[in-house]
Amino acid sequence: MRWLAALVLILLSLLPATAQDATTLVADTLEIQADSRLIATGSVEVLHKGSRLKASRIVYDSTAETLTIDGPITLVDASGTVLVADSAELSSDLTEGLLQSARVVLASQLQMASSEILRVGGRYTRLGRTVASSCQVCAKNPVPLWEVRASRVIHDEQERQIYFSNAQFRVAGVPVFYLPRLRMPDPTLTRATGLLRPSLRVTSQLGPGLKLPYFIALGDSRDLTIEPYFSTEEMFTLGGRYRQAFRTGQIEISGALTQDQIIPDTTRWFLFANGAFTLPRDFTLSFEVQSASDDSYLLDYGVSDTDQLESTVTLERVREDEYIAAQVTHFESIRVDEDNTIQPSTVADMNWTQRFAPGLIGGIGEFRLEGHSHARSVTGQGTGADGRDIARALVSFSWRRDWVLPAGIVGTALGALQGDVTGVNDDPDFPSQIERSHAVAGAELRWPLLRGGSNGATQVLEPVAQLVWADEGGTPVPNEDSVLVEFDEGNLFALDRFPGSDAVEQGPRAALGLSWTRFAPDGGMVGASLGRVLRLDDLDQFTVVSGLDGTASDWLAGVQYSNGSGLGLIGRSLFNPDLSANRSEARITWYGDGFGLSSGYVWGEADLATDRSDPISELTINGSRRVAGNWTGRANIQHDFVNNRASNAGLGLEFRNECLLVDVSLSRRFTSSTSVDPTTEFTLAVDLLGFGGAAAPGPARRCRN
């Protein structure tokens, strides 16, 4: 029987006044000797200022204010640190004392065992000869995968640091290296100055190399990571990353300097930076900087596979009915077949969009004011398209209103007015100033038909018909932002299917569509859609490959499926009037317990109008699967069926348990150009889990028998 109420009353009379409001003792039996000794036995618990002590027997001496404790003992302090011991002598507030045959467990990960542990001042835990590891130790297999042995260990709970003296690191019981002094963060500390996980990188160009990142905490809001990269092929790289958080935003800067034999006697480098800040009146200011010394540096060193560098400054505000943005971007292509002097290198855009409810006509109106300009570095009168510079101001108004008609039919009226002025420099094929106006109006009917099934499933069948009138003619402007047109479900019923503002869709037309969707009660769904665009006249606005040319567009067909449990499929195809395919794409995702798959396929005909001289037929597969309790395999491939070769492929294997993470990967980039050679890369990274903010632990080994 627990004498909880009686013991609390007795403790209030025995403990010092400073501890009366903070200490509680619970036990099965209680004995008082000489009015100064209290002996509690049987399922004893002491609670004091967030600490909890469990033992089989406790003797409290009120004169000396000490606790003599018989085990097994478990002490959990306010920080979550667990101490397990056979016996102990502690102060009454549990902050000081000695524990015999004890073990410390930090954040349920790192364990440190010692013959004795001394608690000092409620801050320090000092251990004698110690074995530290976060690995599971079993009676039949007492040797952990890795361990640190030391003659003395001190854990500073305030600074959350662990100090080892005469430390010896062992793997499977075999000594690997010795350090007279070693400092490591405890598992609760995620930011501490010190060496991060090293990694081995081997490439066919650079040979074996080692990366040794070193993290420097410059305060609560700033840090610096320095990463030297050594290679056997006479290469040295010094990389770094700086991060800082401010009250209203953050910045991050990363880069590297390199000397290698790929481009001898040349300092190669890259610099990336980004940041974002909140400004008054709901505005945000963001920037991004990307720069590199040469076309192949980013691929050679695995920084990025981008083929175009963008440096951007953006001012933006997003509200419920308003969008304001101003952006300046500098582009630099690192494709070997593109000349940056004839590409638009500096682009400026401004957009103000305001949505409102017109009082007289109802519905939803939208006002848009847009500005755009871009310039090329080639200059000179009459240089043509290679040196053309453009500036434009545009204003537009659009309106839409819906009505519910008899039989559940939804009727819609919609329209738009647009006017713009475009200035053209250095291109004699166009006037220096072009003024345009464009008007469009339309009507749309939708008839959503709903059907419920006896099993709880719901089906929706919706035919849609849209009629649009738009004016024709006008002076054309150079088309640079609307060359590539994608015909899909998103713009089947759009008033303008061009992605930019250089071109506007003209002429009367109709859009017809039919969609069917079934929603299952378990969250699954399956759907299909079919649509087409018809025109009175062929105004030769679109390319053949776009699927929108002629008086009748290609048939647009789409399917989608989801079982509500991780499997999803999306497919889309364009079919010519004779039902031969023009373009197809499909994507499947499948995620479950211990596995994941993502795959996509795209096929399309060649399109000389968009400088695509070859057809596209490409398959990508990315997958991972847990092949055993602690092992996970990964694979990826990107295959070009037109050239009958893989673009890149990779394999990976990861081992993760409660104390160790090993990640091995092998990748191959097959494509080559005048600046980038085919490359094979091997990487190996090892993490000792249990120190600092390391990766999350995996499944622990089980102790049997």
Secondary structure by P-SEA (a helix, b strand, c coil): ccaaaaaaaaaaacccccccccbbbbccbbbbccccbbbbccbbbbbcccccccccbbbbcccccbbbbcccbbbbccccbbbbbccccccccccbbbbccbbbbccccbbbbccbbbbccccbbbbccccccccccccccccccccccccbbbbcccccbbbbcbbbbbccccccccccbbbbbcccccccccccbbbbbbccccccbbbbbbbbbcccccbbbbbbbbbcccbbbbbbbbbbbcccccccccccccccccccccccbbbbbbcccccccbbbbbbbbbbccccccccccccccccbbbbbcccccccccbbbbbbbbbbbbccccccccccccbbbbbbbbbbbbbcccccbbbbbbbbbbbbbccccccccccbbbbbbcccbbbbbbbbbcccbbbbbbbcccccbbbbbcccccccccccbbbbbbbbbbbbbbbbbccccbbbbbbbbbbbbbbbbbcccccccccccccccccccccccccccccccccccbbbbbbbbbbbccccccccccccbbbbcccccccccccccccccccbbbbbbbbccccbbbbbbbcccccccccbbbbbbbbbcccbbbbbbbbbbcccccccccbbbbbbbbbbcccccccbbbbbbbbbbcccccccccccbbbbbcccbbbbbbbbbbccccccccbbbbbbbbbbbccccccccccccccccc
